[in-house]
């Protein structure tokens, strides 16, 4: 039997470690924030404690064997439904929330480690996860944002697309075109989706691009779609 004080320590430590990761998600205004991560970590810890120590009264019966890994495995697979709830499928094939979902899965694993008495590995893992979430993102942006693409959506009167004028506006602002897609928006309009190298939609240059695009003949609507 695990002593009561040891159970209290494990649950309290799980709450603390979960809160460290939850705080980082909370400050970024994700739906899965402080309380969600704390609950996942504490719940995983309790599941592990129950798996290890909750079936002592039946262990000595004929044909009964204990496998603590079974409950742990179910926690790891079962946390997927909660992670799926944090993933948002935005328009234009943009997906957000994968990092938070992965964080919840990792917090569950940390809770299982605490429940199994592996305090040091759980604490080290929490520190590593916090660094990944808080410190790696600025580096990731600096290294990879230049390779990201954003889109400009235009609505143009049917059969009046002036691609030459559109290209001239983009060249004027030194924006490189990656891909152009033209489709029917409705009976009276065509839709043009232009993938370009990433531009900050709050940047004054972006607003100028939108303004210049709007001046093109037959263009009724222009918007930036940022990935």
CORLIN-V883092 format. One record per residue. N is the residue number from 1. RES is the residue in one small letter. PSI is psi in whole degrees, 0 to 359 (* if undefined). OMEGA is omega as a letter, one per 40 degrees, with the letter a starting at -180 (NA if undefined). D_LAST is the distance of its C-alpha to the last C-alpha in Angstrom with 2 decimals. Layout:
n = (N	N)
res = (RES	RES)
psi = (PSI	PSI)
omega = (OMEGA	OMEGA)
d_last = (D_LAST	D_LAST)
//
This chain:
n = (1	2	3	4	5	6	7	8	9	10	11	12	13	14	15	16	17	18	19	20	21	22	23	24	25	26	27	28	29	30	31	32	33	34	35	36	37	38	39	40	41	42	43	44	45	46	47	48	49	50	51	52	53	54	55	56	57	58	59	60	61	62	63	64	65	66	67	68	69	70	71	72	73	74	75	76	77	78	79	80	81	82	83	84	85	86	87	88	89	90	91	92	93	94	95	96	97	98	99	100	101	102	103	104	105	106	107	108	109	110	111	112	113	114	115	116	117	118	119	120	121	122	123	124	125	126	127	128	129	130	131	132	133	134	135	136	137	138	139	140	141	142	143	144	145	146	147	148	149	150	151	152	153	154	155	156	157	158	159	160	161	162	163	164	165	166	167	168	169	170	171	172	173	174	175	176	177	178	179	180	181	182	183	184	185	186	187	188	189	190	191	192	193	194	195	196	197	198	199	200	201	202	203	204	205	206	207	208	209	210	211	212	213	214	215	216	217	218	219	220	221	222	223	224	225	226	227)
res = (x	x	x	x	x	x	x	x	x	x	x	x	x	x	x	x	x	x	x	x	x	x	x	x	x	x	x	x	x	x	x	x	x	x	x	x	x	x	x	x	x	x	x	x	x	x	x	x	x	x	x	x	x	x	x	x	x	x	x	x	x	x	x	x	x	x	x	x	x	x	x	x	x	x	x	x	x	x	x	x	x	x	x	x	x	x	x	x	x	x	x	x	x	x	x	x	x	x	x	x	x	x	x	x	x	x	x	x	x	x	x	x	x	x	x	x	x	x	x	x	x	x	x	x	x	x	x	x	x	x	x	x	x	x	x	x	x	x	x	x	x	x	x	x	x	x	x	x	x	x	x	x	x	x	x	x	x	x	x	x	x	x	x	x	x	x	x	x	x	x	x	x	x	x	x	x	x	x	x	x	x	x	x	x	x	x	x	x	x	x	x	x	x	x	x	x	x	x	x	x	x	x	x	x	x	x	x	x	x	x	x	x	x	x	x	x	x	x	x	x	x	x	x	x	x	x	x)
psi = (137	128	151	317	326	322	316	317	316	316	320	318	321	318	318	312	321	324	328	314	322	324	320	320	325	319	347	9	34	152	321	96	222	303	322	313	323	315	318	316	315	317	319	321	315	319	321	321	315	319	321	328	4	358	25	331	347	0	325	1	148	134	3	124	147	130	93	337	341	312	319	317	322	326	313	318	325	335	347	325	326	320	323	329	344	353	126	128	104	176	165	34	31	130	130	152	359	322	318	320	317	324	319	319	318	321	322	319	322	319	320	322	317	316	331	4	11	71	314	311	321	319	317	317	320	316	318	316	318	318	317	316	320	323	333	331	314	322	318	316	316	322	323	346	332	340	358	159	151	172	150	121	130	141	122	145	142	129	23	29	127	81	330	317	322	314	322	320	315	320	324	322	12	43	129	130	131	319	147	131	133	130	171	124	313	193	333	349	152	154	132	126	117	117	127	169	145	133	136	118	347	355	141	326	320	318	323	319	313	317	315	322	321	335	349	139	134	357	122	339	138	137	150	140	108	131	*)
omega = (i	i	a	a	i	i	i	i	a	a	i	i	i	i	a	a	i	a	i	i	i	i	a	i	a	a	i	i	i	a	i	a	a	a	a	a	i	a	i	a	i	i	i	i	i	i	i	i	i	a	a	a	a	a	a	a	a	a	a	i	a	i	a	i	a	i	a	a	a	i	i	a	i	i	a	i	a	a	a	a	i	i	i	a	a	a	a	i	a	i	i	i	i	i	i	i	a	a	i	i	i	i	i	i	i	i	i	i	i	i	i	i	i	i	i	i	a	a	a	i	a	i	i	i	i	i	a	i	i	i	i	a	a	a	a	a	i	i	i	i	a	a	a	a	i	a	i	i	i	a	i	i	i	i	a	i	a	i	i	a	i	a	a	i	i	i	i	i	a	i	i	a	i	i	a	i	i	a	i	i	i	i	a	i	i	a	a	a	i	i	i	i	a	i	a	i	a	i	i	a	i	i	i	i	i	i	i	i	i	a	a	i	a	a	a	a	i	i	a	a	i	i	i	i	a	i	NA)
d_last = (52.47	49.82	51.40	50.13	49.25	47.13	45.21	44.62	43.39	40.94	39.48	39.32	37.66	35.06	34.35	34.01	31.74	29.47	29.33	28.25	25.04	24.70	24.99	21.98	19.85	21.71	20.92	17.18	18.15	17.38	19.74	21.33	22.83	26.25	28.57	26.63	26.57	30.21	31.29	29.70	31.37	34.70	34.72	34.16	36.91	39.27	38.63	39.55	42.64	43.73	43.25	45.39	47.98	47.90	50.10	53.05	55.49	55.09	54.83	58.58	58.97	59.78	56.85	54.20	51.86	48.93	45.61	43.34	40.40	40.17	38.88	36.44	35.04	34.66	32.77	30.23	29.71	30.02	27.34	24.79	25.15	24.18	21.15	20.04	20.30	17.67	14.94	12.92	11.82	9.61	9.78	8.41	8.77	6.20	8.70	9.55	13.07	14.08	15.26	17.29	18.75	19.79	21.23	23.31	24.62	25.61	27.25	29.28	30.46	31.39	33.37	35.21	36.10	37.51	39.38	40.90	42.09	39.79	39.15	38.42	35.82	34.07	34.09	32.89	30.03	29.03	29.06	26.95	24.33	24.26	23.84	20.94	19.10	20.20	20.87	18.70	15.27	16.16	17.45	14.43	12.27	15.13	15.63	12.36	9.85	11.96	11.16	7.36	6.61	5.50	7.92	11.16	13.04	16.78	19.72	22.87	26.45	27.58	28.81	28.21	25.11	25.68	23.40	25.57	24.88	21.12	21.35	23.70	21.38	18.58	21.35	22.77	19.74	19.45	16.06	15.96	15.23	13.87	14.56	16.09	16.71	19.41	20.50	22.83	21.56	25.09	28.66	28.39	24.91	22.62	18.82	17.05	13.44	12.91	10.29	10.79	10.49	8.07	9.83	10.12	10.57	13.57	15.17	18.33	17.58	14.60	17.11	19.63	17.57	17.15	20.87	21.94	20.12	21.83	25.15	25.00	27.63	26.79	23.18	23.11	19.50	16.46	13.07	9.76	6.64	3.82	0.00)
//
